[in-house]
Amino acid sequence: MKKFVNITCVLSVLALLAACASSENKAANKKIEVEELVFARDPEPIRGKLDVYGSMARGVKYNVDVAVKETNKKLFESKQGMSPQNIIQNMMNVKSGRNNPLYDSLRALDYAVFYALTNLSGNKGFIDANIFTKTSQNLALASIKAHKNALFGEKQLKEIKRLIDKEQKKLNDIKAKEERTGRLTDAELSYKKGLEVALLKLKEMYEAQVFAMAEYAHLIKADEKDLKLEGRTFYELEDLDKKLTVQMFQRSAFHNRAEFGIAKELGRSYRFREVEYNLVRRYPEVERLNINGYDVEDEVYAENLEKRAYTQALKLVETTEAYKVAKEADKNSLRVRAFDEMGIAVFTQIEVAYNLVRLSEIDYGVITKQVNDLKKDIKHREYRRLASDDAISLLNDKIKLLNLENEQSQILAEKALSLRALYFYAGFSPFTKTMLKNSDKDIVVDLRAAFNKDMVEMLANIPAEEAYEAKISNEWAKKENWLEELMENKPAPQVQTVVKPRADYDVADEDIFAPYTNPLYDKKKVMQLGSYVERKNADLEWKMLQELYPEFKQKTPDVVRTRVNGQIFYRLVLRSENGGFMAICNRLRADRVQCLLR
């Protein structure tokens, strides 16, 4: 199983944008005016122990002003640089942290959504508000991880220092003997070298933890000597409720994310099922995975998710670019397509983040077992009289244990961070400019209420699924059918000389799902329910249709093998000498299930 990734930088979207965005926004030449929240000049002193809520309060309050200004500057004052497409491609080639491919996927989607929203809205007030929201959320995530690292570092520094002092004394003793006698045995020389290497590793670990503590102090604007940390709250509540599905977070995002709100203001109003349908229609493997079952540990699923995220991010920035350079007459239709792509990207963003949470849980279980096994082994050997080589081996195992415990703590921090990020992606945003003008103590009170109450209520209050939103079924095979329809009935798409969205999935949408109205169609003897590249998919489709539409249980279909332009397809059809298919076919079409009468 691939290791879970350090995703602090994954979720720091604005830092990413600050490094590489090159927007052509019309606001580029205007003077940037950002309301100032200048608190960092005189931060409040820390009183008592600092928990994760206090860390978030200080991390956001004392950094958001500068971070917002810097992001505005990079977005609207930067010179022409790499194209958004190149930025996406570069992100997918960056491997860091624990090298989980979903790391890159999330970075690419984050960038694409933010880039699109910045260029599609045209409303500077909205853009500024969105930058503030994203900045505060990412500072909060950084504060969560920094606090957890500091909490662990505070404990590990003492253990490393104890071990360094103990082993340094042994090294000093053997060096003293060497000075006294002028020589050491081969075993003593080997022992001396082993101690020197081990002490070098320990000192490097010590320095790394000191640096982590300094980073944390810098983030929350505090003096290291004043830090007293508390970690009993928040972190023990990091289990993802198994009742919370990906779709619940997606539905919450649909009702709470600004992306859907600004789309509505600009004339593109959605229903949840429409966004979900767009995802399945344009990426039919999504529904195929739902049918066949998938798990985050399955490399096939993980690879598919990574590729989908990359494709969607690239498609979104391409469509946004096409909108930016289009003639005025074409802008509205391209903006609609871009909003469609952005809804898809938001839903996949949540799927990726959800699986990063699950991966952290899996990885924590794996590394905890390694830690416990090594502890038992060390305890078994620790109080024995050991030869010098065995003593060095034991010391190296103790260093290995320290590294494993550090990784274990990192995973816990990332689990807390990724779960909170998932809630942010679902639309939860507790930070406001008004809140940040309060005292640190009052901000902490607000955050406790927000994370423990508002966040739960946000998910609990997701509107029930609207009655008119028909259940999507069998969309997983539609891509094959689209291709067949194009081959049989449509001219080949023209090669584009500029970057524009593909047309293959936008052709004749309404014709495909519009109800039949002419009574003559009720006399048609053949009803085609789908067309598939593989025969087994036609069989699976029929089983699904029988479950969803009881009237099919007494019918027997045909699967007809046909060749179209050299490609083999398997058509799922029902036949009747008397026709009578129009009513059920119109019902299927109303449910966005493809059905043809012929």
N, C-alpha and C positions, 0 to 999 in steps of 0.2 A: 504493500500500500504506500502511496506517495505521501510524504510528510506534509503536515499542515504548515502553512506559511506565515511568516511574520508579516502582518498586513497593516501595520501602522501607516506605512507610506501608501499602501493601496488606497486607503480611505482618505488620505490627505489630498483630495482632488485639487484644491486650490494651489497647493504648493506645486503640484504637477503642472497646472495651467500656467502658473507664474514662470515656470521654467521653459515652456515651449509653445504657448498659444500665440497665434498671430492673426487676430480677428481683423476683418475688413469693415467692422461696424462703423456706421455713419458718425458715431460719437467720437471717433478716433481723434479728431482735431479739436475737440472741445476741451475746455478746462475742466478737470475733474473736481467735483465738489462732493466731499464725503463728510457726513456729520461726524464730528469728532467725539470719541469716548475716551479721552485721555486720562487714564487712571494709573498707568504704569510708572509715572513720574514719582508718585508717592503712595506705594501700596500699603495696605493696612498690615500691621504686625500680626504674626500668627499667635493665636491664643489657644493653648491646649493642644491636644493631639489632632492631627490633620487626617481626616478620612478621605475616601474617594470623592465624596460629594464636595468637600472643601477644595480638593484638588481641581475638580472640574470648574468650580466657581472661580477660583483664582486663575486657572489656565486660560479660560475664556475671557474673563473680565480684563486681565492685564495684557492680553496679546491681540485681541480681535481688532482693535483699532488699527494697529500697524499692519496686520495681515490683510485687512480689507483694502487699505490704501495700496499696498503692494500689488494685490491682485488686480485692482482697477488699473494701476499703472501698466502692468504687463499686458492686460487684455486690450486696453484702448490706446496705448502709446507705443507699443512695440513696433519694430520695423518688420518688413516682410521676411519671413523665415520659412521653415518647412511647411509643406501643405498639411492639412489635417489628416489626409490619408496616410502620408508618410509617418506622421506622429503615431497613428494607430498601429501601423505596421511595426514601428520601432518598439512600441510598448509590448507587443506580442512576442518580441524576441529578447526581452529583458528577463533574465532568470536570477532571482535573488531570494533571500530568506531561506526557507526550506524547500524552495524550488517547486512549489505546487503550481501547476499551470493555471489554476483558477485565479491565482494572484494577478496574472497579466490580463485575464479576461475581465476582472472587475475594474482594473485601472482603465482599460480601453472603453468599457461601457460608461464609466464615470465621466471620462473626458468627452465622449461623444454626446451624452445627454446634456452636459453643461454647455458644450460648444453650440449645440443646436438651439438650446433655449436662449442663449445669449444673442444669437443671430436672428432667430425667428420672431422674438417678441417685439422688438423695436421700441420698447417702453423702458427708458432708462431707470425710472423709479422702480419698476419691477425687477430689472436686472440688479440694481443695487441691493434690493431686499433679498434677492436670491443669493447674491454673493455673501451677504451678512449671514444668512441662514447656513449656507454650506461651510463658511469659515468657522462659525461658532460650533457647529456639529463636529467638524474635524479636529478642532482644538480640544473639545471635550473628549473625543476618542483618544487623542494623544495623551491627554491628562490621565485617563483611566489606565492606559498601559504604563505610563511613566510612574504613577503611584504604585502599581503592582510590582514593577521592577524595583523601585526604591524600597518597598516593604520587604521584599525578598533580599535585596542587597544589604539592608541593615542587619539582617540575620546572618547572611553568608559571610559578610566581612569579618564578623567575630570568629567564625569557624575557620576561615582561611588564615586569619592572623594567628590563631592558636596553633594551627598546623605549621605555619611558617616558623614561628618561634621554636616549636618543638624540634623540627627537622634542621633548622639553622644551628641549634645547639649541638646536634649530632655532627653536623658538618664542621663546626668550629672545633669540636673535640678531635676529629680525625686530622684536621689541618694542624692542630697543635702537636699532635703526635708526630706528624710528618716533619715539623720544624725541629722537634726535640730529637728525633732519631735519624732524620735525614733520609728515611726510606719508608715505603709502605709495601705490603704484600700485594700480589696481583688481585686478591679478593678485596683488599682494602681500597686499592685504586679504582676497581670497578664500582665499589660501593660509593666512593667519593664522587665519581662521575655521575652515578645515578642520582645522588642527592642534589648535585648542582643542577642537573636537567630538571628534576622535579621542582626544586625551589624556583627556577626560572618560570616554569608553568604556573606555579602558585602566585608568584608576584604579578604575572600578566593578568591572571584572573582577578587578583585584588585590585589592580589598576582599572580593569574594565568595570568592576562594581563601583569603584570610586567615581569613575566617569559617569556612570548611570545615575548615581546620586546627585552629581553636579548638574547633569542635564535636567533632572527633575526639579532641583532648586531653581535653576534658571527659568524653567517653564512657569513655575508658580510664583516667581519673583520673591524668593525667600532666601535667607542666609542658611547655609547647610547646618551650622551649629545650632540653629533654632528648631530644626526639624525633629518632631516627635510624631511618629506615624501610628495610625489605627487601621486595622484591616478586618475587623470582625463583621462589619456590615457590608452589604452590597455583593461581595464576592461569593458568599455562600448561597446566593440566590441566582446562580448562573445556569441552571438547567433549563433547556428549552422545553417548554410544555409540549408534549407530543400531540396534544390536541390542536396545536397551532400549525396548520398546514401552510405550504407555499401559497396556495390560493387565498388563504385568509389574509396573509400579508399583502398579496397583490390587490385584493379587494380593498384593503385599508389604504394602500397607495393610491388606488383609483379615486377614492373619496377624499384623500387628504393631501396628495402631492400637488405642488404648484404647477407642474407641467400640464396637468389636465385642466386646471383652472384657466391658465393663460390660453390654452387651445380653445376653450369654450368662448373666452372673450374675443378671440380672433375668428370666430365663426365655425369652429370644428368641435361640435358637442358629441361626446361618446356615451355609449352604454358599456358596462363592464364586459358583457359577452362579445361585444363588437371588437374590443381590444384583444380579448382572448382568442376570438376567431381569427383576427389578423395574424396573430402569432402562429396558430396552427396551420392556417392556409398557406402562409409564406414559408413556414418551416415545418412541413408535415411530419418530420421525424419526431416532433414533440409528442404528437398523439400516438404515434407508433410505440414510443417508449412507455407512454401511459398504459397502453394495451398490454404490452409484453412484460411490464414491470421493470424497474431499474433501482439501482442503489448507488449511493455516492462512492462506494468502494469498488464498483464495477468500472474498470478502466474504459470500457466501451462507452458507457454513459458519460464519464468524466471527459473523455476526448470529444464526444459529441457536443457537450455543453460548452467546452472551450471553443470549438470551431463555430458554433452558433453565435456565441458572444462576439467573437472576432468579426464574423460576417455582418452581424447586426450593427455593431459599432461602425464598421466601415460603410455600410449602407446608409446609416443615419448621417454621417458627415458628408458623404457624396451627395445625398439628396439636399442637404442644407447648402452645400456649395452650389449645386445647380440652381437652387432658389435665389441665391445671392446674385448670380450673373444672368438670370433669366430676364427676358423682356417683360415689361409691366403686364402684358396680357396673359403671360404664362405664370406669373408669380403666385396667384391664388391657388391654382391646382397643385403646384409644386410644394407650397407651404402645407397644404392638406396632406400630401404624401409624406412630408417630413414629420408632421405630427403623428401620423399613423406609425411611422418607423420609431418615433420617440416613445410611444406607448409600448411598443414591442420591447424596446431596449430597457425600459423601466421594469417591465415584468421579468425579463431575463436577469436583470441586475439583482432582483430579489431572489430569484432561483439560485444564482451564484452565491450570494451572501448567506442564504439559508444553508447551503451545503458546506460552506466554510465553517459555520457553527457546528454542523454535524461532524465534520472532519476533526475539529478540535476535540470533540468528545471522544472520538475513536482513538485519536493519537494520545490523548491523556491516559486512556486505559492501557495502551501499549507501553508507554514510557513508565507509568507507575509500576507495572509488573517488573520492568527492568530495574528500577530503583530498588524495589523490595527484595528482588533476588540478589542484587549486588550487596545490599546491606546485610543480608543473612550470611553471605559468603565472607564478607569482611569481618563480621562479628565472630564467625567460626575460627578465623585465623589470627585475630588481633592479639589475643593473649597467649599465643604460643611463642616458644623460643624459635626464632627463624634464622636461617643462614642469611648472609648479606644479600644475595640475589633474591631470595624470597621476601626479604624485608623491603627491597626496592619495588618488587612486584606488588606487594600490599600497598605501599605508598602510592603507586601509580593507579591502583584500583580506587583508592580514596579520592584521588584527583578526578578520576573518571566519574565517581559518584557525585562529586561536587558539580561537574559539568552536566550530568544527567538531571540533578535536582534543579539546576539553573534552567535547563530546557523544559523541565516539568512546570516550573513557575512561569516561563514564557508562554507555554501553551495555555495555562490558566488565564494569564493576562489577555492573550489573544482571544480566548473564548469569551471573556467579559466584553472585550472590545468589539468582536464581530457580532455578538448578540445585540449590543446597543446599536451598532451600525445597521443591523437588520431592522430595528425599530425606526431608526432615522429614515431608512429607505421606504418604510411603510408610511411615512408622513408625520412621524412624531418629531416635534421641534419645540423644546421647552424654553429656548433662549430668545429673549427680546431685548431691544435697546433700553426699554424702560426698566426691565429687571436688572440689567447690568449697572444701573445708576444707584442701586441699593447697596447696603453694606454687604460684606462677604457673608456674614451670618444670615442675613435675610435671603440672600441668593441660595444658600445651602438649604434653608427651610423650603423654598420654592422648588428646588431640584428634588428634594426627598419626596415631596408631594407629587411632583410630576412623574418621576420614575416609578414610584410605588402605586400611584393611583391613576393619574391621567393616562399613562401608557396602557394600562390594563383596560381602562374605560374606552380608549380609542379603538382597541380591537373588539371589545365587547359590543360597541355601538355601531359596528359596521352594518349598514342597512341590509335587511334581508333581501335575498335575490328577488328581483322584480319578476312578477308573474309573466310578463310579456317577453322576458328574455329566454328564448328557447334553448334547451339543452343542446350543446354541440355534440355530435356523434360522428364517427367514422371519417373525420377530417384527415386522418393520418395518411390516407391513400390518395388524396385529391391532387397531389402534385403530378402523379402519373397521368391522371385523367385530364389535367390542364394541358399537359404536353400533347396528349392524343387529340384533344379538341383543336389545339392550334395546328397540328399536322393535317387534320382532316378538313378544317373549315376556315382557317385564318391564314393570311399571307405571312411570310416570314418577317420577323421584326427587322427594321432598318438598322444598319450599323450606325451608332452615334459617334459623332466626331468630338463631342464635348461630354463631360461627366453628367449623366442623367440617370434617374431611376430606371430599372428594367421595366419593360411593359408587359412581360409575360403573365404576371399575376394580376394585372389591372384590366385585362381585356374582357369586356362584356360581362362584368360582374352581375349586373341587374338581369341580363338575359339568362344567365345560368340559374338564378334563384327566383325569377319572377314567376308567378303562378300562370298556369295555362288557363285561358279564358274561352277559347273557341271550342264549342261542343264536339267538333270533329276529332279533337285529341282524345276524347273518351272512347273512340273506336279504334285507336292504335292498339296493335296486338303485342307490342314489345315494350317493356319498361326496363331501361338500363340503369342500374344502381351504382355502377362504378367500373373503372377500368384500371388494371394493375399490371405491373411488370412481372410479379411473381404470382403463381397460382394459389399458393397458400394464403396470400393476403386476401384474395377473393373469398376463400372459405372462411377466414376469420371475420371478414366484414359481414358475411351472411349471419354468422352466429350473433354478432353484436346487434344487427338489425332485428333479429328475432326477439332478443331480449328487450329492445326498446319499443318495438311495434308488434304487439301480440297477434295481429292479423296475419303476420308473415309465418306464424308457427305451423300453419296447415298447408303452406305452399312449398313447392320444390323448385329451386332455381336451376338455370343452366349456366355453366361457365364456358364461354365461347372463346376459343383461341383465334386471334386474328393478327395479321401483319400489317403495319402502317409505316410506309417509307422505310422498310427494312427492320423496324422494331416490333418485337412480339409483345402483344398485350393480351390480357385475360379479362374479358368483359363479363360482369355479373348481371344476368338478365332474368326477368320473369316473362312468361309467354301466356297469352290467353286468346283463344279464337274469337271471343266475344268482346275483347277490350275491357273497359271498365276500370282502367288504372288512373284516370285523371284525378279523382278525389285524393287517393293516397299519395300520388305523386306531388300534388300541390301541398299536402301536409308535410311531406319530406322537405320540399323546397322552403316552406315557411320555417322549418327547423334548420335551414342552411345545410341540408344534406343533398348532395347532387343527385338529380334524377332526370332522365331523358325519356320521352315517349317517341316511338318511331314505328 
